[in-house]
Amino acid sequence: MGSNVEKGIDVADVYAAALFELATEAGTVDAVEAELAELVRLCVEDPSFGAFTASIAIDADDRTVSLERIFRGRLSDVVLNTLQVMNSHGRLALLPALHRAFVLRIEDARGQIEVRATSAVELDAQQREEVARLAEKLSRKKPLVEYTVDPSLIGGLVVQIGDFRLDNSVRRHLKVVRDQLLERTARSGTDSGVLTTHS
């Protein structure tokens, strides 16, 4: 689902921007985010609800009635109205992307940035602090760091700060060396071909 969420995020952000503005004015940003998170969880855990939001076979007017019946009084008006607008434009399947875009707007407003630090082995507390300091220095924002372990890196560290990627893994260095060797081999083959032609 992750890649699909990112794929629809630009479209969903149009709705997220309006929703974020209304929630900010009302002072309900965290409550709205929690409601969206719960809806996304429901989509994942209840396949029938996921199909209800995403299926093009369901008539938009019928879905409007169902949304009112299911959620009026259970969701805040601003969230339910957003769902209804998305439904009327055939965009309700972008619910997970809406939540993602909303979260990114919260982080941006708070001067935060998401960081993913991937290492071959578990980092200790001091190393984690160093990663956080580096991320803050490079981004000039408060980093929200997620630490993951990937043994295939062999060693080193890969840090993703927003769209910026800092790759200091052994796997990357091996790839660089391999590419250089392949390039040199290809060049040698070309050179020998030229020599043969002239001999």
C-alpha positions in Angstrom: 0.0 0.0 0.0 2.9 2.3 0.7 3.8 3.0 -3.0 0.2 3.6 -3.9 -0.2 6.1 -1.1 2.8 8.1 -2.4 1.5 7.9 -5.9 -1.8 9.6 -5.0 -0.4 12.0 -2.5 -0.2 15.0 -4.9 -3.9 14.8 -5.6 -4.8 14.0 -2.0 -2.8 17.0 -0.8 -5.4 19.3 -2.4 -8.0 18.0 0.0 -5.4 17.8 2.9 -4.5 21.4 2.5 -8.1 22.6 2.9 -8.7 20.1 5.7 -5.5 21.2 7.5 -6.5 24.9 7.2 -10.0 24.3 8.7 -8.5 22.1 11.5 -5.9 24.7 12.3 -8.5 27.4 12.6 -10.6 25.2 14.9 -7.6 24.0 16.9 -8.5 20.3 16.1 -5.4 19.3 14.1 -4.4 16.3 16.3 -8.0 15.1 16.6 -8.5 15.2 12.8 -5.3 13.3 12.3 -6.4 10.7 14.8 -9.8 10.3 12.9 -8.0 9.9 9.6 -5.6 7.4 11.1 -8.5 5.4 12.4 -10.2 5.4 9.0 -7.1 4.1 7.3 -6.7 1.4 10.0 -10.3 0.4 9.3 -9.6 0.2 5.6 -6.7 -2.2 6.3 -8.4 -4.3 9.0 -11.8 -4.5 7.4 -11.6 -5.5 3.7 -15.3 -4.8 3.1 -14.8 -1.2 4.3 -11.7 -0.9 2.1 -13.7 -2.1 -0.9 -16.5 0.3 0.0 -14.1 3.3 -0.2 -12.2 2.2 -3.3 -14.7 0.3 -5.5 -15.7 2.1 -8.7 -18.7 -0.3 -8.9 -20.5 1.6 -6.0 -22.6 4.6 -7.1 -21.3 7.8 -5.6 -24.8 8.9 -4.5 -25.3 5.5 -2.7 -21.9 5.9 -1.0 -22.9 9.4 0.1 -25.9 8.1 1.8 -23.9 5.3 3.4 -21.2 7.6 4.6 -23.8 9.8 6.3 -25.5 6.9 7.9 -22.3 5.3 9.2 -20.2 8.3 10.3 -22.5 11.3 11.0 -22.0 11.9 14.7 -19.1 9.5 14.9 -16.6 11.7 12.9 -16.2 15.4 13.1 -18.2 17.3 10.5 -15.0 18.6 8.9 -13.6 15.1 8.3 -16.9 13.7 7.1 -17.5 16.6 4.8 -14.0 16.1 3.3 -14.9 12.4 2.7 -18.1 13.5 1.0 -16.3 16.0 -1.3 -13.7 13.4 -2.2 -16.5 10.8 -2.9 -18.3 13.3 -5.2 -15.1 13.7 -7.2 -14.4 9.9 -7.3 -11.4 10.3 -5.0 -12.4 8.4 -1.8 -9.9 5.6 -2.6 -7.2 8.2 -1.8 -8.1 8.1 1.9 -4.7 6.6 2.9 -2.9 9.3 0.8 -5.1 12.0 2.4 -3.9 10.9 5.8 -0.3 10.8 4.7 -0.5 14.3 3.1 -2.2 15.6 6.3 0.6 14.2 8.5 3.2 15.8 6.2 1.5 19.2 6.6 1.5 18.8 10.4 5.2 18.0 10.4 6.0 20.9 8.1 4.0 23.4 10.2 5.9 22.2 13.3 9.3 22.4 11.7 9.7 18.7 11.6 11.1 16.3 9.0 10.9 12.5 8.7 14.2 10.7 8.7 14.9 7.0 8.1 18.2 5.7 9.2 19.0 2.2 8.0 22.1 0.3 9.3 23.5 -3.2 9.0 23.3 -3.6 12.7 21.4 -2.0 15.6 22.7 1.4 16.5 23.5 2.2 20.1 22.1 5.3 21.9 25.2 7.5 21.1 25.1 6.6 17.4 21.4 7.4 17.2 22.1 10.8 18.8 24.8 11.4 16.2 22.4 10.5 13.4 19.7 12.9 14.8 22.3 15.7 15.1 23.5 15.2 11.5 19.9 15.1 10.2 19.0 18.3 12.1 22.2 20.0 10.8 21.5 19.1 7.2 17.7 19.8 7.2 17.6 22.6 9.8 14.5 21.0 11.1 13.6 18.8 14.0 14.2 15.2 12.8 11.7 12.5 13.5 14.0 9.5 13.1 12.9 6.0 12.4 15.8 3.5 12.8 15.7 0.2 10.8 18.2 -2.7 10.4 19.1 -4.2 7.0 21.9 -6.8 7.2 22.2 -6.7 3.4 23.9 -3.3 3.8 26.9 -5.2 5.1 28.1 -2.1 7.0 27.8 1.6 7.1 24.6 3.6 7.2 21.9 5.0 4.8 20.1 8.1 6.0 17.0 9.4 4.1 16.2 12.9 5.1 13.0 13.9 3.2 14.1 13.7 -0.5 17.8 13.7 0.3 19.6 10.4 0.6 23.0 10.0 2.3 24.4 6.6 1.5 27.6 5.5 3.3 26.9 1.7 3.2 29.5 -0.9 2.1 26.9 -2.2 -0.4 26.9 1.2 -2.1 30.7 1.3 -2.2 30.9 -2.2 -3.7 28.4 -1.1 -6.3 30.5 2.0 -7.2 33.6 -0.2 -7.5 31.8 -2.8 -9.6 30.4 -0.1 -11.9 33.9 1.4 -12.3 35.3 -2.0 -13.1 32.6 -2.7 -15.7 33.2 0.7 -17.2 37.0 0.1 -17.4 36.4 -3.4 -18.9 34.1 -2.0 -21.5 36.6 0.8 -22.3 39.4 -1.7 -22.6 37.3 -3.8 -25.0 36.7 -0.7 -27.1 40.3 0.3 -27.0 41.5 -3.1 -28.1 39.0 -3.1 -30.9 40.5 0.2 -32.1 44.0 -1.1 -31.9 43.1 -4.2 -33.9 41.4 -2.1 -36.6 44.5 0.0 -37.1 47.0 -2.9 -37.1 
